[in-house]
Amino acid sequence: MMTFSQRASLLQKARRACRKRFGKPVAGEETDVARQLLWFVLLEESTEDAVRDAIQKIDQEFVDLNELRVSMAKEIAQVVRGVAHAQRKAVRVTKLFNALFLKHNRMDWSFVRSLGVRELRQYFERADGGDAVLGAAAVMMFSAGHAVPADADVRRVLKRLQLIEPEEDAGAVQGFLERAVTREQGYETWASLRRVAESACKVKMPSCSRCPLKAMCPTGEARLKARRKAARKPTAKKAAKQRTATRRKSTAGRKSARGASAKKAGRKKR
């Protein structure tokens, strides 16, 4: 395993490569806490287009987020079925919204912006059943505190870059990220890695040739080498055609040789 300094240096290199490809990401203008939380929960392993479409459908199907809160998870999942893990996310959203509503008896959560960084992180970790990712996301979205959420997309990219160990949990990864980048780089780092995950480093079918990090990614390099090797290796169908062509050429050669011998023999008889 690389040292912390080596890992941090490669992470910074990745951030700069992403900025060169995508530009510097800018945080969204949404100010409603509940809607920002909804967006973040739906975004994991989904595209931003899919999430925008899902939220638009939520606005069409539900009067407001309070109605969403009291709705059945199965019903919500049907509305947001275009995002990954729709059922699981629907359960998470209703659980989160209800936990906060039951404590404060309202859906206006603007008060969280006045919480200190540690208090804000702990508040949302407890609300989401101890999930460190949402706590970090809350700090990133609702305060000027230093946090980099290590959601599934970010961890996938970092694992393929071999910047983290496979067994490291979200809390450990967030600890590394928050030590490796400055507070000013926190949002950019998260958003850039998220962009790589969405555009190239996908769960099942990564597009390594399109990835801005392919030059520094051991996993991508191995995949591209395997693909080039497979392209050079003839397929079974192609190999069968080559064998058939070789046999025909050989047969034609033998026939031509026999014909030439017969002509020669005929000339000798004359």
PAZAPA-4460 file (N, C-alpha, C; in steps of 0.05 Angstrom, whole numbers, plus 32768, in hexadecimal, padded with zeros to 4 digits):
% residues 270
    n_x    n_y    n_z   ca_x   ca_y   ca_z    c_x    c_y    c_z   seq   type   mol
   8011   7FE8   8000   8000   8000   8000   8012   8019   8000     1      M     A
   8009   802D   7FF1   8018   8046   7FF0   8017   8055   800A     2      M     A
   802A   8067   800E   8029   8078   8026   8013   808D   8023     3      T     A
   800C   809A   8039   7FF7   80AF   8038   7FFF   80C4   8024     4      F     A
   8019   80CD   8025   8022   80E2   8013   801F   80DB   7FF6     5      S     A
   8025   80C2   7FF0   8023   80B9   7FD4   8005   80B8   7FCB     6      Q     A
   7FF4   80AF   7FDD   7FD8   80AE   7FD7   7FCC   80CA   7FD3     7      R     A
   7FD4   80DC   7FE5   7FCA   80F7   7FE4   7FD4   8105   7FCA     8      A     A
   7FED   8100   7FC2   7FF8   810B   7FAA   7FE8   8102   7F91     9      S     A
   7FE2   80E8   7F90   7FD3   80DD   7F7A   7FB6   80E7   7F7A    10      L     A
   7FAB   80EB   7F91   7F90   80F6   7F92   7F8F   8113   7F87    11      L     A
   7FA3   8123   7F8E   7FA5   813E   7F83   7FA9   813D   7F65    12      Q     A
   7FB9   812A   7F5B   7FBD   8127   7F3F   7FA3   8120   7F31    13      K     A
   7F93   810F   7F3E   7F79   8107   7F33   7F66   811F   7F32    14      A     A
   7F66   812F   7F47   7F55   8147   7F48   7F5C   815A   7F31    15      R     A
   7F76   815E   7F2D   7F7F   8170   7F18   7F77   8166   7EFC    16      R     A
   7F79   814B   7EF8   7F72   813F   7EDF   7F54   8142   7ED9    17      A     A
   7F44   813F   7EEE   7F27   8143   7EEB   7F20   8160   7EE5    18      C     A
   7F2E   8172   7EF2   7F28   818F   7EEC   7F2F   8195   7ECF    19      R     A
   7F46   8189   7EC5   7F4E   818E   7EAA   7F39   8183   7E96    20      K     A
   7F2C   816D   7E9C   7F18   8161   7E8B   7EFD   816D   7E8E    21      R     A
   7EF4   8171   7EA7   7ED9   8179   7EAC   7ED6   8197   7EB4    22      F     A
   7EEC   81A4   7EBC   7EEA   81BE   7EC7   7EE5   81BC   7EE5    23      G     A
   7EE6   81D3   7EF3   7EE2   81D3   7F10   7EC4   81D1   7F16    24      K     A
   7EBB   81BD   7F25   7E9F   81BA   7F2B   7E95   81D0   7F3E    25      P     A
   7E7C   81D8   7F3A   7E70   81ED   7F4A   7E58   81E1   7F59    26      V     A
   7E56   81E7   7F73   7E40   81DC   7F83   7E25   81E6   7F79    27      A     A
   7E11   81D5   7F7C   7DF6   81DD   7F73   7DEB   81F4   7F83    28      G     A
   7DD6   8201   7F78   7DCA   8218   7F85   7DB2   8211   7F97    29      E     A
   7DAB   81F8   7F99   7D94   81F0   7FAA   7D9B   81F7   7FC7    30      E     A
   7D87   8204   7FD4   7D8C   820C   7FF0   7D7B   81FD   8004    31      T     A
   7D66   81EF   7FFB   7D55   81E0   800D   7D64   81C7   8017    32      D     A
   7D66   81C5   8031   7D76   81AF   803D   7D6A   8194   8035    33      V     A
   7D50   8191   8038   7D43   8177   8032   7D47   816F   8015    34      A     A
   7D45   8182   8002   7D49   817C   7FE6   7D66   8175   7FE0    35      R     A
   7D78   8182   7FED   7D95   817C   7FE9   7D9B   8160   7FF3    36      Q     A
   7D8F   8158   800A   7D93   813D   8014   7D87   8129   8002    37      L     A
   7D6F   812F   7FF7   7D62   811C   7FE4   7D74   8119   7FCC    38      L     A
   7D7F   812E   7FC1   7D90   812D   7FAA   7DA9   811C   7FAF    39      W     A
   7DB5   8120   7FC6   7DCE   8111   7FCD   7DC8   80F3   7FD0    40      F     A
   7DB2   80EC   7FDD   7DAB   80D0   7FE1   7DA6   80C2   7FC6    41      V     A
   7D97   80D0   7FB5   7D90   80C4   7F9B   7DA8   80C2   7F88    42      L     A
   7DBC   80D3   7F8C   7DD2   80D5   7F79   7DE5   80BD   7F7A    43      L     A
   7DE8   80AF   7F90   7DFC   809A   7F92   7DF8   8084   7F7D    44      E     A
   7E0C   807F   7F6D   7E0D   806B   7F57   7DF8   8071   7F42    45      E     A
   7DEF   808A   7F40   7DDC   8093   7F2B   7DE8   80AB   7F1D    46      S     A
   7DDD   80B2   7F06   7DE6   80C9   7EF7   7DD6   80E2   7F01    47      T     A
   7DE2   80F9   7EFD   7DD4   8111   7F05   7DBB   8115   7EF4    48      E     A
   7DBB   810D   7EDB   7DA3   8110   7ECA   7D8D   80FE   7ED6    49      D     A
   7D93   80E6   7EDE   7D7F   80D4   7EEA   7D74   80E0   7F03    50      A     A
   7D84   80EC   7F14   7D7B   80F8   7F2D   7D69   8110   7F28    51      V     A
   7D71   8121   7F15   7D60   8138   7F0E   7D45   812F   7F04    52      R     A
   7D45   811A   7EF4   7D2C   810F   7EEA   7D1B   8104   7F01    53      D     A
   7D28   80F6   7F14   7D1A   80EA   7F2B   7D0E   8100   7F3C    54      A     A
   7D1C   8115   7F41   7D12   812B   7F52   7CFB   813A   7F45    55      I     A
   7CFD   813C   7F2A   7CE7   8149   7F1C   7CCE   8138   7F1E    56      Q     A
   7CD1   811E   7F1D   7CBA   810C   7F20   7CAF   810D   7F3C    57      K     A
   7CC0   810F   7F50   7CB7   8112   7F6C   7CA6   812B   7F6F    58      I     A
   7CAF   8141   7F63   7CA0   815A   7F64   7C85   8158   7F56    59      D     A
   7C83   8147   7F42   7C6A   8143   7F34   7C57   8130   7F43    60      Q     A
   7C62   811C   7F51   7C52   8108   7F5D   7C4A   810E   7F7A    61      E     A
   7C5A   811E   7F88   7C55   8124   7FA4   7C51   8142   7FA8    62      F     A
   7C3E   8148   7FBA   7C38   8164   7FC0   7C51   8173   7FC9    63      V     A
   7C60   8167   7FDC   7C78   8173   7FE6   7C89   815D   7FF3    64      D     A
   7CA0   8164   7FFE   7CB1   814F   800A   7CA5   8143   8023    65      L     A
   7C93   8151   8030   7C86   8146   8047   7C74   812E   803F    66      N     A
   7C66   8131   8028   7C57   811B   801E   7C69   8104   8016    67      E     A
   7C80   810A   800B   7C94   80F6   8004   7C9C   80E7   801E    68      L     A
   7CA0   80F6   8033   7CA8   80EA   804D   7C95   80D5   8057    69      R     A
   7C7B   80D9   8054   7C66   80C7   805F   7C5D   80B2   804A    70      V     A
   7C6A   80B2   8033   7C62   809F   801E   7C70   8084   8021    71      S     A
   7C66   8070   8015   7C72   8055   8016   7C8C   8055   8005    72      M     A
   7CA0   8048   800F   7CB9   8046   8001   7CB5   803A   7FE5    73      A     A
   7CA4   8026   7FE4   7C9F   8018   7FCA   7C94   802C   7FB6    74      K     A
   7C82   803E   7FBF   7C76   8052   7FAD   7C8B   8066   7FA3    75      E     A
   7C9D   806E   7FB6   7CB2   8081   7FAE   7CC6   8074   7F9B    76      I     A
   7CCC   805B   7FA0   7CDF   804C   7F8E   7CD5   804A   7F72    77      A     A
   7CBB   8047   7F6F   7CAE   8046   7F55   7CB2   8061   7F46    78      Q     A
   7CAF   8077   7F55   7CB2   8091   7F49   7CCF   8097   7F40    79      V     A
   7CE2   808E   7F51   7CFF   8094   7F4B   7D0D   807B   7F40    80      V     A
   7CFF   806A   7F32   7D0B   8051   7F29   7D22   8055   7F15    81      R     A
   7D25   806D   7F0B   7D3B   8072   7EF8   7D56   8074   7F06    82      G     A
   7D57   8076   7F20   7D71   8078   7F2E   7D79   805C   7F38    83      V     A
   7D92   8058   7F3D   7D9C   803F   7F47   7D92   8039   7F63    84      A     A
   7D8C   8020   7F69   7D83   8017   7F84   7D6B   8028   7F8E    85      H     A
   7D57   802B   7F7D   7D41   803C   7F83   7D32   8034   7F9D    86      A     A
   7D2E   801B   7FA1   7D20   8012   7FB9   7D30   8018   7FD2    87      Q     A
   7D49   8012   7FD2   7D5A   8017   7FE9   7D5C   8035   7FF0    88      R     A
   7D5D   8045   7FDB   7D5F   8062   7FDF   7D44   806D   7FE9    89      K     A
   7D2E   8062   7FE0   7D14   806B   7FE9   7D11   8066   8007    90      A     A
   7D1A   804F   8010   7D19   8048   802C   7D2B   805B   803C    91      V     A
   7D42   8061   8031   7D55   8073   803F   7D4A   808F   8042    92      R     A
   7D3D   8099   802C   7D32   80B4   802D   7D1C   80B7   8041    93      V     A
   7D09   80A4   8041   7CF3   80A5   8054   7CFD   80A3   8071    94      T     A
   7D10   8091   8075   7D1B   808E   8090   7D29   80A8   8099    95      K     A
   7D38   80B4   8088   7D47   80CD   808E   7D33   80E3   8094    96      L     A
   7D20   80E7   8082   7D0D   80FD   8085   7CFC   80F9   809E    97      F     A
   7CF4   80E1   80A4   7CE4   80DC   80BC   7CF4   80E1   80D5    98      N     A
   7D0D   80D8   80D5   7D1D   80DB   80ED   7D20   80F9   80F4    99      A     A
   7D24   8109   80E0   7D28   8126   80E5   7D0D   8133   80EC   100      L     A
   7CF8   812B   80DE   7CDE   8137   80E3   7CD3   8131   80FF   101      F     A
   7CD7   8118   8108   7CCD   8110   8122   7CDB   811F   8138   102      L     A
   7CF4   8127   8133   7D03   8135   8148   7CFC   8153   8149   103      K     A
   7CF6   815F   8131   7CF2   817C   8130   7CD6   8183   8127   104      H     A
   7CC6   816F   811F   7CAA   8174   8118   7CA7   8189   8101   105      N     A
   7CB9   8188   80EF   7CB8   819A   80D8   7CCB   8190   80C2   106      R     A
   7CC6   819A   80A9   7CD7   8193   8093   7CEA   81AA   808B   107      M     A
   7CE9   81BF   809B   7CFB   81D6   8096   7D14   81D1   80A7   108      D     A
   7D29   81C9   809A   7D41   81C1   80A8   7D58   81D6   80A4   109      W     A
   7D50   81EE   809F   7D65   8203   809B   7D77   8207   80B3   110      S     A
   7D6D   81FE   80CB   7D7D   8202   80E3   7D97   81F3   80E2   111      F     A
   7D99   81DE   80D1   7DB2   81CE   80D1   7DCA   81DE   80C7   112      V     A
   7DC4   81F4   80B8   7DDA   8204   80AE   7DE9   8214   80C4   113      R     A
   7DDC   8216   80DB   7DE8   8224   80F1   7DF8   8211   8104   114      S     A
   7DF7   81F7   80FE   7E05   81E4   810F   7E23   81E5   810A   115      L     A
   7E33   81DF   811E   7E50   81DC   811B   7E56   81C4   810A   116      G     A
   7E6E   81C3   80FF   7E76   81AD   80EE   7E73   8192   80FB   117      V     A
   7E7E   818E   8113   7E7C   8174   8120   7E5F   816D   8127   118      R     A
   7E50   8181   8131   7E34   817C   8138   7E24   8175   8120   119      E     A
   7E29   8183   810A   7E1A   817D   80F1   7E20   8161   80E6   120      L     A
   7E39   815A   80E7   7E41   813F   80DE   7E34   8129   80EF   121      R     A
   7E36   812C   8109   7E2A   8118   811B   7E0C   8117   8119   122      Q     A
   7DFF   812E   8115   7DE2   8130   8113   7DD8   811F   80FC   123      Y     A
   7DE4   8122   80E4   7DDB   8113   80CD   7DE5   80F6   80CD   124      F     A
   7DFB   80F0   80DA   7E03   80D4   80DC   7DEE   80C5   80ED   125      E     A
   7DE5   80D1   8103   7DD1   80C4   8114   7DB7   80C2   8105   126      R     A
   7DAF   80D6   80F6   7D96   80D6   80E8   7D95   80C0   80D3   127      A     A
   7DAC   80BA   80C8   7DAE   80A6   80B2   7DB8   808B   80BD   128      D     A
   7DB4   8086   80D6   7DBC   806C   80E1   7DDA   8068   80E4   129      G     A
   7DE9   807D   80E8   7E06   807A   80EC   7E16   807C   80D2   130      G     A
   7E09   8084   80BC   7E17   8085   80A2   7E2A   809D   80A1   131      D     A
   7E44   8098   80A0   7E57   80AD   80A0   7E56   80BE   8087   132      A     A
   7E4D   80B1   8071   7E4D   80BF   8057   7E3A   80D7   8058   133      V     A
   7E22   80D3   8062   7E0F   80E9   8062   7E18   80FF   8075   134      L     A
   7E25   80F8   808B   7E2F   810C   809D   7E44   811E   808F   135      G     A
   7E55   8112   8080   7E69   8122   8071   7E5C   8132   805C   136      A     A
   7E48   8127   804F   7E3A   8136   803A   7E2C   814E   8045   137      A     A
   7E20   814B   805D   7E13   8162   806A   7E26   8178   8070   138      A     A
   7E3E   8171   807A   7E52   8185   807F   7E5A   8193   8065   139      V     A
   7E5E   8184   8050   7E66   818F   8036   7E50   81A1   802B   140      M     A
   7E37   819A   802E   7E21   81A8   8021   7E17   81C0   8032   141      M     A
   7E18   81BD   804C   7E0A   81D0   805D   7E1C   81E2   806E   142      F     A
   7E36   81DF   806C   7E48   81EF   807C   7E62   81F3   806C   143      S     A
   7E73   8204   8077   7E8D   8208   806A   7EA2   81F5   8075   144      A     A
   7E99   81E0   8083   7EAB   81CD   808E   7EB9   81BB   8079   145      G     A
   7ECE   81AE   8082   7EDD   819D   8070   7ED2   8181   8071   146      H     A
   7EC8   8177   805A   7EBE   815C   8059   7EBE   8153   803C   147      A     A
   7EC3   8139   8038   7EC2   812D   801D   7EB3   8112   8020   148      V     A
   7E9A   8111   8018   7E8A   80F9   801B   7E95   80E2   800B   149      P     A
   7E9A   80CB   8017   7EA5   80B4   800A   7E8E   80A1   8003   150      A     A
   7E7D   80AA   7FF0   7E66   8099   7FE8   7E70   8082   7FD7   151      D     A
   7E5D   8072   7FCE   7E65   805A   7FBE   7E74   8061   7FA5   152      A     A
   7E6C   8077   7F97   7E7A   807E   7F7F   7E97   8087   7F84   153      D     A
   7E9A   8097   7F98   7EB6   80A0   7F9E   7EC7   8089   7FA7   154      V     A
   7EBD   8077   7FB7   7ECD   8060   7FC0   7ED4   804E   7FA8   155      R     A
   7EC1   804B   7F96   7EC7   803A   7F7E   7EDE   8045   7F6E   156      R     A
   7EDE   805F   7F69   7EF3   806B   7F59   7F0E   8068   7F68   157      V     A
   7F0E   806E   7F82   7F27   806C   7F92   7F31   8050   7F93   158      L     A
   7F20   803C   7F95   7F29   8020   7F96   7F36   8019   7F7C   159      K     A
   7F2A   8021   7F65   7F35   801A   7F4B   7F4F   8029   7F46   160      R     A
   7F52   8040   7F52   7F6C   804F   7F51   7F80   8043   7F65   161      L     A
   7F77   8030   7F76   7F87   8024   7F8B   7F92   8038   7F9F   162      Q     A
   7F82   804D   7FA4   7F89   8060   7FB8   7F7E   8059   7FD4   163      L     A
   7F6C   8045   7FD5   7F62   803C   7FEE   7F61   801D   7FED   164      I     A
   7F61   8011   8005   7F5F   7FF4   8007   7F41   7FEC   8003   165      E     A
   7F3C   7FD4   7FF8   7F21   7FCB   7FF4   7F10   7FCA   800D   166      P     A
   7F1E   7FC4   8024   7F0F   7FC0   803D   7F0A   7FDA   804C   167      E     A
   7F15   7FF1   8043   7F11   800A   8051   7EF4   8013   804F   168      E     A
   7EE8   801A   8066   7ECC   8023   8066   7ECB   8041   805F   169      D     A
   7EB2   804B   805D   7EAE   8067   8055   7EBB   807A   8069   170      A     A
   7EBA   8074   8082   7EC6   8086   8096   7EE4   8089   8092   171      G     A
   7EF1   8072   808E   7F0E   8072   808A   7F16   8081   8070   172      A     A
   7F06   807D   805B   7F0B   808A   8041   7F08   80A8   8044   173      V     A
   7EF2   80B0   8052   7EEE   80CD   8057   7F05   80D9   8067   174      Q     A
   7F0F   80CA   807A   7F25   80D4   808A   7F3E   80D9   8078   175      G     A
   7F43   80C7   8065   7F59   80CA   8053   7F55   80E3   8041   176      F     A
   7F3D   80E5   8035   7F37   80FB   8023   7F39   8116   8031   177      L     A
   7F2F   8117   8049   7F2F   8131   8057   7F4B   8139   8060   178      E     A
   7F5D   8126   8063   7F79   812D   8069   7F89   8133   8050   179      R     A
   7F80   8128   8039   7F90   812A   8020   7F89   8143   8010   180      A     A
   7F72   814F   8014   7F6B   8167   8005   7F64   817E   8019   181      V     A
   7F66   8196   8010   7F5F   81AD   8020   7F41   81B1   8022   182      T     A
   7F38   81C1   8034   7F1B   81C7   8036   7F10   81D2   801C   183      R     A
   7F20   81E4   800F   7F17   81F0   7FF6   7F15   81DC   7FE0   184      E     A
   7F24   81C5   7FE2   7F23   81B1   7FCD   7F0F   819B   7FD2   185      Q     A
   7F02   819C   7FEA   7EF0   8186   7FF1   7EDA   8180   7FDE   186      G     A
   7ECA   8195   7FD8   7EB4   8191   7FC5   7EBD   8189   7FAA   187      Y     A
   7ED2   8196   7FA0   7EDD   8190   7F86   7EE6   8173   7F84   188      E     A
   7EF3   8169   7F99   7EFD   814E   7F99   7EE5   813A   7F97   189      T     A
   7ED1   813F   7FA8   7EBA   812D   7FA8   7EAC   812E   7F8D   190      W     A
   7EA6   8146   7F84   7E96   8149   7F6B   7EA6   813E   7F53   191      A     A
   7EC0   8141   7F53   7ED0   8138   7F3C   7ED1   8119   7F3B   192      S     A
   7ED5   810C   7F52   7ED5   80EF   7F53   7EB9   80E4   7F4C   193      L     A
   7EA4   80F2   7F55   7E89   80EB   7F4E   7E85   80EC   7F30   194      R     A
   7E90   8101   7F23   7E8E   8104   7F06   7E9C   80EE   7EF7   195      R     A
   7EB3   80E6   7F01   7EC2   80D0   7EF5   7EB1   80B6   7EF7   196      V     A
   7EA5   80B2   7F0F   7E95   809A   7F13   7E7D   8099   7F01   197      A     A
   7E71   80B0   7EFC   7E59   80B1   7EEB   7E5F   80AE   7ECE   198      E     A
   7E75   80BB   7EC5   7E7B   80BC   7EA8   7E8C   80A4   7E9E   199      S     A
   7E9C   8099   7EAF   7EAF   8083   7EA6   7EB1   806C   7EB9   200      A     A
   7EB6   8071   7ED2   7EBC   805C   7EE6   7EA2   8050   7EF1   201      C     A
   7E92   8044   7EDF   7E78   803A   7EE7   7E7B   801F   7EF5   202      K     A
   7E65   8017   7F02   7E65   7FFF   7F12   7E6C   7FE6   7F02   203      V     A
   7E5D   7FE1   7EED   7E5F   7FC8   7EDE   7E6F   7FCB   7EC4   204      K     A
   7E6B   7FE1   7EB6   7E78   7FE4   7E9C   7E88   7FFE   7E9A   205      M     A
   7E9F   7FFE   7EA8   7EAF   8017   7EA8   7EBA   801D   7E8C   206      P     A
   7EBB   8036   7E85   7EC5   803F   7E6B   7EE2   804A   7E6F   207      S     A
   7EF4   8038   7E73   7F0F   8040   7E7B   7F1D   8052   7E66   208      C     A
   7F17   804D   7E4D   7F24   805D   7E38   7F1C   807A   7E39   209      S     A
   7F04   8080   7E44   7EFA   809B   7E46   7F01   80A9   7E60   210      R     A
   7F0D   809B   7E72   7F11   80A5   7E8D   7F29   80B9   7E8E   211      C     A
   7F25   80D0   7E9B   7F3B   80E4   7E9D   7F52   80DA   7EAF   212      P     A
   7F4C   80C4   7EBE   7F60   80BA   7ED1   7F6E   80A0   7EC7   213      L     A
   7F69   8099   7EAE   7F73   807F   7EA4   7F92   807D   7EA5   214      K     A
   7FA0   8094   7EA2   7FBD   8093   7EA3   7FC8   808C   7EBE   215      A     A
   7FB8   808F   7ED3   7FC2   808A   7EEE   7FB2   8074   7EFC   216      M     A
   7FA2   8065   7EED   7F90   8051   7EF9   7F9A   8035   7EF3   217      C     A
   7FA4   8026   7F06   7FAD   800B   7F01   7F97   7FF8   7EF7   218      P     A
   7F7F   7FFC   7F02   7F68   7FEB   7EFA   7F61   7FF1   7EDD   219      T     A
   7F60   800A   7ED5   7F59   8011   7EBA   7F6E   8008   7EA7   220      G     A
   7F88   800B   7EAE   7F9E   8002   7E9D   7F9C   7FE4   7E98   221      E     A
   7F96   7FD5   7EAD   7F94   7FB7   7EAA   7F7D   7FB0   7E98   222      A     A
   7F66   7FBE   7E9B   7F4F   7FB9   7E8A   7F54   7FBF   7E6D   223      R     A
   7F62   7FD6   7E68   7F68   7FDD   7E4C   7F7C   7FCA   7E40   224      L     A
   7F8F   7FC0   7E4F   7FA2   7FAD   7E45   7F94   7F93   7E3D   225      K     A
   7F82   7F8A   7E4F   7F73   7F72   7E4A   7F62   7F74   7E31   226      A     A
   7F56   7F8D   7E2D   7F45   7F91   7E16   7F56   7F91   7DFC   227      R     A
   7F6E   7F9D   7DFD   7F7F   7F9D   7DE5   7F88   7F81   7DDF   228      R     A
   7F8E   7F71   7DF3   7F97   7F56   7DEF   7F80   7F45   7DE3   229      K     A
   7F68   7F4A   7DED   7F51   7F3B   7DE2   7F4B   7F42   7DC5   230      A     A
   7F50   7F5C   7DBF   7F4C   7F65   7DA3   7F5F   7F58   7D90   231      A     A
   7F78   7F54   7D99   7F8C   7F47   7D88   7F88   7F29   7D85   232      R     A
   7F7C   7F1D   7D9A   7F77   7F00   7D99   7F5E   7EFA   7D88   233      K     A
   7F61   7EE9   7D74   7F4A   7EE4   7D63   7F33   7ED6   7D72   234      P     A
   7F1B   7EDD   7D6B   7F04   7ED0   7D77   7F01   7EB4   7D6C   235      T     A
   7EF0   7EA4   7D78   7EEC   7E88   7D6E   7EE2   7E88   7D51   236      A     A
   7ECF   7E9B   7D4C   7EC3   7E9D   7D31   7ED8   7EA6   7D1D   237      K     A
   7EE8   7EB9   7D25   7EFD   7EC3   7D13   7F12   7EAE   7D0E   238      K     A
   7F19   7EA0   7D23   7F2D   7E8A   7D21   7F23   7E74   7D0E   239      A     A
   7F09   7E6D   7D10   7EFD   7E59   7CFF   7EFE   7E62   7CE2   240      A     A
   7EF9   7E7B   7CDD   7EFA   7E86   7CC1   7F16   7E84   7CB7   241      K     A
   7F2A   7E8B   7CC8   7F46   7E8A   7CC0   7F4E   7E6D   7CB9   242      Q     A
   7F45   7E5A   7CC9   7F4B   7E3E   7CC4   7F3F   7E35   7CA9   243      R     A
   7F26   7E3D   7CA4   7F18   7E36   7C8B   7F27   7E41   7C73   244      T     A
   7F2F   7E5B   7C76   7F3D   7E68   7C60   7F58   7E5A   7C5B   245      A     A
   7F65   7E52   7C70   7F7F   7E44   7C6D   7F7B   7E29   7C60   246      T     A
   7F66   7E1B   7C68   7F61   7E00   7C5B   7F5B   7E04   7C3D   247      R     A
   7F4A   7E18   7C37   7F43   7E1C   7C1B   7F5C   7E24   7C0A   248      R     A
   7F6D   7E34   7C17   7F85   7E3C   7C09   7F97   7E24   7C04   249      K     A
   7F99   7E13   7C19   7FA9   7DFB   7C17   7F9E   7DE7   7C02   250      S     A
   7F83   7DE4   7C02   7F76   7DD3   7BEF   7F7B   7DDD   7BD2   251      T     A
   7F77   7DF7   7BCF   7F7B   7E03   7BB5   7F98   7DFF   7BAB   252      A     A
   7FAB   7E01   7BBE   7FC7   7DFD   7BB7   7FCD   7DE1   7BAE   253      G     A
   7FC1   7DCD   7BBD   7FC5   7DB1   7BB5   7FB9   7DAC   7B99   254      R     A
   7FA1   7DB6   7B95   7F94   7DB2   7B7A   7FA4   7DBE   7B64   255      K     A
   7FAF   7DD6   7B69   7FBF   7DE3   7B55   7FD9   7DD3   7B50   256      S     A
   7FE4   7DC7   7B65   7FFC   7DB7   7B62   7FF6   7D9E   7B52   257      A     A
   7FDF   7D91   7B58   7FD7   7D79   7B49   7FD2   7D7F   7B2C   258      R     A
   7FC6   7D96   7B27   7FC1   7D9E   7B0B   7FDA   7DA2   7AFC   259      G     A
   7FED   7DAF   7B09   8007   7DB5   7AFC   8015   7D9B   7AF6   260      A     A
   8014   7D87   7B09   8021   7D6D   7B05   8014   7D5F   7AEE   261      S     A
   7FF9   7D60   7AEB   7FEB   7D52   7AD6   7FF3   7D5E   7ABB   262      A     A
   7FF5   7D78   7AB9   7FFD   7D85   7AA0   8019   7D7D   7A98   263      K     A
   802A   7D7C   7AAC   8046   7D74   7AA7   8048   7D58   7A9C   264      K     A
   8038   7D46   7AA9   8038   7D2A   7AA0   802D   7D27   7A84   265      A     A
   8019   7D37   7A7D   800D   7D36   7A62   8022   7D3F   7A4D   266      G     A
   8031   7D53   7A53   8045   7D5D   7A41   805B   7D47   7A3C   267      R     A
   8061   7D38   7A50   8075   7D23   7A4E   806C   7D0D   7A3C   268      K     A
   8052   7D06   7A3E   8047   7CF1   7A2E   8047   7CF8   7A10   269      K     A
   8041   7D12   7A0B   8042   7D1B   79EF   805E   7D1B   79E4   270      R     A
***
